């Protein structure tokens, strides 16, 4: 290996964030060609982490390290949300035990690369492609050791849970989470709800927030929320809540 390529390797290793993935196209953009990548792999400096990606030999890479590469190297607008984001921010005690699904959210036309989709991360990956919430609003930085990834702030995460309900996330579980969200910020909730594209999500959120009796609920200007027209049956054979035009599970009403 010539001096120039040694310097490239030294710079790469010196700047390495433990637990993260190197995307092949990102390496190319930094002057490390595909041939040079192969040379680094054969020399033991890198090892394959699926098609089009590498990692440092012997390192354990979690889904957070993969998400970091998607965000920071591939520039994808994908983030961890819903129950995953809530758990990472300390609300796990409100969630069901043994929850092992990682919820990722992105705009509708976003495709995750094969190296991420095909890798066994030890947890199921649920990729939700949606434009129901405004892009980039109410995201937070979560530090996972040496690096950070974008995840939903609690205000956005609970709305994402409601978007996935009742088929993927149980409505009763959503309410149990809502009960613990005593410190949500109205200044974030207001634009999120004004720009939310789902009548179902907005009605469920308002119903649950009012039911939970949170102080921040009184600070929302609900007149600015488009709640649509007509009733919404969230579940068959449930209880009708006239104030919000919702039919919800009887178990939820009794809580």
C-alpha positions in Angstrom: 0.0 0.0 0.0 1.5 3.4 -1.0 1.8 6.4 1.3 -1.3 8.1 0.1 -3.5 5.1 0.7 -1.9 4.6 4.1 -2.8 8.1 5.0 -6.4 7.6 3.9 -6.6 4.5 6.0 -5.1 6.3 9.0 -7.5 9.2 8.7 -10.5 6.7 8.4 -9.5 4.8 11.5 -8.7 7.8 13.5 -12.1 9.3 12.8 -14.0 6.0 13.4 -17.0 6.0 15.7 -17.2 2.7 17.5 -20.3 0.7 16.7 -21.1 2.3 13.4 -21.1 1.1 9.8 -19.2 2.4 6.8 -21.3 2.8 3.7 -19.3 1.9 0.5 -20.6 4.9 -1.4 -19.7 7.2 1.5 -16.2 5.8 1.5 -15.9 6.4 -2.2 -16.9 10.0 -1.7 -13.8 10.3 0.6 -11.4 9.0 -2.0 -11.5 5.3 -0.9 -12.3 3.5 -4.1 -14.1 0.1 -4.3 -10.8 -1.5 -5.1 -9.2 0.1 -2.1 -12.1 -1.0 0.1 -11.5 -4.5 -1.0 -7.9 -4.2 -0.2 -8.7 -2.9 3.3 -11.1 -5.8 3.8 -8.5 -8.4 2.6 -5.9 -6.8 4.9 -8.2 -7.1 7.9 -8.8 -3.4 8.5 -12.5 -3.7 7.5 -15.0 -6.5 7.3 -18.2 -6.8 5.3 -21.4 -5.8 6.9 -23.8 -6.7 4.1 -23.8 -5.7 0.5 -22.4 -2.2 0.2 -21.3 -1.7 3.8 -18.4 -2.4 6.1 -17.6 -2.4 9.8 -14.5 -2.7 12.0 -13.5 -6.3 12.6 -14.7 -7.6 16.0 -17.0 -4.7 16.7 -20.6 -5.3 17.6 -22.9 -3.0 15.6 -26.5 -2.5 16.7 -29.4 -1.1 14.7 -28.5 2.4 16.2 -25.1 2.1 14.4 -26.8 1.2 11.2 -29.3 4.0 11.6 -26.4 6.4 12.1 -24.9 5.4 8.7 -28.3 5.8 7.1 -28.7 9.3 8.4 -25.1 10.7 8.5 -23.6 8.9 5.5 -26.5 8.1 3.1 -28.4 11.2 4.0 -31.7 9.4 4.3 -34.6 11.1 6.2 -35.2 8.1 8.4 -35.6 8.2 12.2 -36.5 6.0 15.1 -40.0 6.7 16.3 -43.2 5.6 18.1 -42.6 3.1 20.9 -38.9 2.8 20.1 -38.3 6.5 20.6 -40.4 6.6 23.8 -38.4 3.7 25.2 -35.1 5.3 24.4 -36.2 8.5 26.3 -37.1 6.7 29.5 -40.7 5.8 29.0 -40.1 2.0 28.8 -41.8 1.4 32.1 -45.1 2.3 30.4 -44.5 -0.1 27.6 -45.2 -3.8 27.3 -42.5 -6.1 28.5 -40.4 -7.8 25.8 -41.2 -5.2 23.1 -38.5 -6.0 20.6 -39.7 -4.2 17.4 -37.7 -1.2 16.2 -39.9 1.4 14.6 -38.4 3.5 11.8 -40.2 6.3 10.0 -39.4 8.0 6.7 -41.1 9.8 3.8 -43.2 7.5 1.5 -40.6 7.0 -1.3 -37.7 6.2 1.0 -36.0 2.8 0.5 -33.7 1.3 3.0 -30.5 -0.3 1.4 -30.0 -4.0 1.3 -27.2 -4.0 3.8 -29.6 -2.6 6.4 -32.7 -4.6 5.5 -31.0 -7.9 5.2 -28.9 -7.8 8.4 -30.1 -9.6 11.5 -30.1 -6.8 14.1 -31.5 -9.1 16.8 -34.7 -7.1 16.7 -37.5 -6.9 14.2 -37.4 -3.7 12.1 -40.7 -2.1 11.2 -40.2 0.5 8.5 -43.2 2.9 8.3 -43.3 5.1 5.1 -45.6 8.0 5.8 -46.2 11.7 5.3 -48.8 11.9 8.1 -46.5 14.2 10.1 -44.4 17.2 8.9 -40.9 16.2 7.9 -38.2 17.0 10.4 -40.4 18.5 13.1 -40.0 17.5 16.7 -36.9 15.3 16.3 -34.3 14.8 19.0 -30.7 13.6 19.2 -30.2 10.3 21.1 -26.6 9.5 22.1 -25.8 5.8 21.6 -22.2 5.8 22.9 -19.8 7.6 20.6 -22.5 8.8 18.1 -26.0 10.2 18.0 -29.0 9.4 15.9 -32.2 11.3 15.2 -35.3 10.0 17.0 -38.8 11.4 17.6 -39.3 13.7 20.5 -42.1 12.3 22.8 -44.6 14.8 21.2 -44.0 13.2 17.8 -43.6 9.7 19.1 -47.0 9.4 20.7 -48.6 10.6 17.4 -46.7 8.0 15.5 -48.0 5.3 17.9 -51.5 6.5 17.2 -50.8 6.3 13.5 -49.8 2.7 13.9 -52.9 1.9 16.0 -54.9 -0.2 16.3 -53.3 -2.8 14.0 -49.6 -2.5 15.0 -49.8 -0.8 18.3 -52.6 -1.5 20.8 -54.8 1.4 21.6 -54.9 0.6 25.4 -51.1 0.6 25.3 -51.1 4.0 23.6 -53.3 5.4 26.4 -51.0 3.9 29.1 -48.1 5.7 27.4 -50.2 8.9 27.2 -50.9 8.8 31.0 -47.1 9.1 31.6 -46.5 12.0 29.2 -47.0 14.7 31.8 -44.4 17.1 30.4 -45.3 17.3 26.7 -44.6 20.8 25.2 -47.6 22.6 23.8 -45.4 24.7 21.5 -44.3 21.5 19.8 -47.7 19.8 19.9 -49.5 22.7 18.3 -47.7 22.7 14.9 -47.5 18.9 14.9 -51.3 18.6 15.3 -52.0 21.5 12.9 -49.9 19.9 10.2 -50.9 16.3 10.9 -52.6 14.7 7.9 -54.6 12.1 9.8 -58.0 12.9 11.3 -57.8 9.6 13.2 -54.6 10.5 14.9 -55.7 13.9 15.8 -59.0 12.8 17.3 -57.5 9.9 19.2 -54.7 12.2 20.6 -57.2 14.8 21.8 -59.5 12.1 23.3 -56.7 10.5 25.2 -55.0 13.7 26.3 -58.2 15.0 27.7 -59.0 11.7 29.3 -55.6 11.7 31.0 -56.2 15.1 32.4 -52.8 16.6 31.5 -52.3 20.3 32.2 -50.6 20.9 28.9 -53.9 19.9 27.1 -55.5 23.1 28.2 -52.8 25.1 26.5 -53.6 23.7 23.0 -55.6 25.9 20.6 -57.8 23.0 19.4 -59.9 25.3 17.2 -56.9 25.3 14.8 -57.0 21.5 14.3 -58.9 20.2 11.3 -60.7 17.2 12.7 -62.7 16.4 9.6 -66.3 15.5 9.3 -68.2 12.3 10.1 -67.5 9.5 12.6 -64.5 7.3 12.7 -64.8 3.7 13.9 -61.4 2.7 15.2 -62.7 -0.7 16.3 -65.8 -2.8 15.6 -68.4 -3.2 18.3 -66.8 -0.7 20.6 -68.0 2.4 22.5 -69.0 5.6 20.7 -67.4 8.8 22.1 -69.6 11.5 20.8 -67.3 14.4 21.6 -64.7 13.2 19.2 -66.9 11.1 16.9 -64.9 8.0 17.6 -65.8 4.3 18.3 -63.1 2.9 20.5 -62.6 -0.3 22.5 -64.7 -0.6 25.6 -61.5 -1.5 27.6 -60.1 1.9 26.7 -63.2 3.8 27.8 -63.2 2.0 31.2 -59.6 2.9 32.0 
